[in-house]
Amino acid sequence: MKLPTNRDLWPPHIQERYPKPGKPWFLIVVGSIFILVIGAFVTTGILRVITPPLNEKLLTWDIKDENNVEVIFELNRPIDMDVWCLLRSQDFYMTDIGYAILEIPQDGKDYKQINYILKTAKEAFTVEVINCDDDPKSTLFPQPQVAPGIDIPQQDPPAIYSGK
């Protein structure tokens, strides 16, 4: 005997034996929680891309003499964050001739413009602010790439590491 698909047309004893299923509340709750968690992750990610908590920008650099380069860069950070920034200068062959990790302690300001005289082994061809981080031993700070026979000079404070 073939029953109609409309449950209201079924005989009463069949309707009692096969009750109308209720809503799957458990699946609705789990699905809602899953959607909220994914939405929170996506929102956090988008906000961090739009307004990163820590960023640096090289503004300018100027060769003062054969062994000194003035580097000016800006730093945006949370006001309660100590920051370390890696500066490096390279020669024409892209080997490091100046290298410094600067310590920039918190000072209650979220914006800071830093002027630093980077000592170099010879005249610089390029200067970079590689990265800034809240960890002085960050994996974002590559080791200096020094050619044989080049001795990177020791840097002045606030540099905490000069690549030696």
C-alpha positions as CSV (number, residue, x, y, z in Angstrom):
1,M,0.0,0.0,0.0
2,K,1.4,3.3,-1.1
3,L,0.9,6.2,1.4
4,P,0.5,9.8,0.3
5,T,3.5,12.1,1.1
6,N,1.2,14.5,3.1
7,R,1.3,13.2,6.6
8,D,-2.1,14.6,7.4
9,L,-3.7,12.1,5.0
10,W,-2.2,9.1,6.7
11,P,-4.4,6.9,8.8
12,P,-4.3,7.7,12.6
13,H,-2.6,4.5,13.6
14,I,0.2,5.1,11.1
15,Q,0.7,8.7,12.3
16,E,1.0,7.4,15.9
17,R,3.5,4.7,14.9
18,Y,5.6,7.2,12.9
19,P,5.4,10.6,14.7
20,K,6.3,13.8,12.9
21,P,10.0,14.4,13.6
22,G,10.8,17.5,15.7
23,K,13.3,20.2,14.8
24,P,16.9,19.1,15.1
25,W,17.7,21.6,18.0
26,F,21.1,20.1,18.6
27,L,22.2,20.6,15.1
28,I,20.8,24.2,15.0
29,V,22.7,25.1,18.2
30,V,26.0,23.5,17.1
31,G,25.7,25.1,13.6
32,S,25.0,28.5,15.2
33,I,28.0,28.3,17.5
34,F,30.2,27.2,14.6
35,I,29.0,30.2,12.5
36,L,29.7,32.6,15.4
37,V,33.2,31.2,16.0
38,I,34.1,31.4,12.3
39,G,32.7,34.9,12.1
40,A,34.8,36.0,15.1
41,F,38.0,34.7,13.5
42,V,37.3,36.3,10.2
43,T,36.4,39.6,11.8
44,T,39.6,39.6,13.9
45,G,41.7,38.7,10.9
46,I,40.2,41.5,8.8
47,L,40.7,44.1,11.6
48,R,44.4,43.0,12.0
49,V,44.9,43.4,8.2
50,I,43.2,46.8,8.1
51,T,44.9,48.2,11.3
52,P,47.9,46.1,12.3
53,P,48.9,46.5,16.0
54,L,52.5,47.1,15.0
55,N,53.9,48.5,11.8
56,E,57.0,50.3,10.7
57,K,57.8,52.4,7.7
58,L,61.2,53.7,6.4
59,L,60.8,57.4,5.7
60,T,64.3,58.2,4.5
61,W,68.0,57.5,4.8
62,D,71.0,59.7,4.1
63,I,74.7,58.8,3.7
64,K,76.5,61.1,6.2
65,D,79.9,59.8,5.3
66,E,81.5,56.5,4.2
67,N,80.8,54.8,7.5
68,N,77.6,56.4,8.7
69,V,74.1,56.4,7.4
70,E,71.2,58.4,9.0
71,V,68.0,56.3,9.0
72,I,64.7,57.9,9.8
73,F,61.7,55.6,10.2
74,E,58.3,55.7,11.8
75,L,56.7,53.2,14.2
76,N,53.0,52.7,15.1
77,R,52.4,50.4,18.0
78,P,50.2,49.9,21.1
79,I,51.2,52.4,23.8
80,D,52.2,49.6,26.3
81,M,54.5,47.6,23.9
82,D,58.3,47.4,24.0
83,V,59.5,47.0,20.4
84,W,62.7,45.9,18.7
85,C,63.4,46.9,15.1
86,L,66.0,45.5,12.7
87,L,67.9,47.9,10.5
88,R,70.5,46.9,8.0
89,S,72.5,48.5,5.2
90,Q,74.0,46.6,2.3
91,D,76.6,47.3,-0.3
92,F,76.2,47.0,-4.1
93,Y,76.5,43.2,-4.0
94,M,73.7,43.0,-1.4
95,T,75.9,41.8,1.5
96,D,75.4,43.4,4.9
97,I,77.7,46.1,5.9
98,G,75.7,47.5,8.8
99,Y,73.3,45.7,11.1
100,A,71.5,46.7,14.3
101,I,68.5,45.6,16.3
102,L,67.2,48.7,18.1
103,E,65.3,48.5,21.4
104,I,62.5,51.0,21.5
105,P,60.9,51.0,24.9
106,Q,57.3,52.0,25.6
107,D,56.8,55.7,26.2
108,G,53.0,56.1,26.3
109,K,52.8,57.1,22.7
110,D,51.5,55.0,19.8
111,Y,53.4,56.9,17.1
112,K,57.2,57.4,17.2
113,Q,59.6,58.7,14.6
114,I,63.1,57.4,15.1
115,N,66.4,58.9,13.8
116,Y,69.3,56.6,14.1
117,I,72.9,56.8,12.8
118,L,73.7,53.3,11.5
119,K,77.5,52.6,11.3
120,T,78.6,50.7,8.2
121,A,81.8,48.9,7.2
122,K,81.9,50.9,3.9
123,E,79.6,53.2,1.9
124,A,76.0,52.0,1.9
125,F,74.1,51.2,-1.3
126,T,70.8,50.5,0.3
127,V,69.2,50.7,3.8
128,E,66.2,48.8,5.1
129,V,64.0,48.5,8.2
130,I,63.6,44.8,7.9
131,N,61.0,44.3,10.6
132,C,59.8,45.3,14.1
133,D,58.5,42.9,16.7
134,D,57.8,42.7,20.4
135,D,60.4,39.9,20.9
136,P,64.1,40.8,20.5
137,K,64.9,37.2,19.5
138,S,62.1,37.1,16.9
139,T,62.4,34.8,13.9
140,L,61.4,37.8,11.8
141,F,65.0,39.1,12.3
142,P,67.3,37.3,9.8
143,Q,71.0,36.9,10.7
144,P,73.4,39.3,8.9
145,Q,74.7,38.1,5.5
146,V,78.3,39.2,5.7
147,A,80.9,38.6,3.0
148,P,84.3,37.2,4.1
149,G,86.7,40.0,5.2
150,I,83.9,42.4,6.1
151,D,83.7,43.3,9.7
152,I,80.3,44.8,10.7
153,P,80.9,47.7,13.1
154,Q,79.5,47.7,16.7
155,Q,76.4,50.0,16.9
156,D,75.6,52.7,19.5
157,P,72.6,52.4,21.9
158,P,69.7,51.8,21.6
159,A,71.1,48.9,19.5
160,I,71.2,45.7,21.5
161,Y,72.7,43.5,18.8
162,S,75.1,44.4,16.0
163,G,75.4,41.1,14.2
164,K,78.6,40.0,16.0
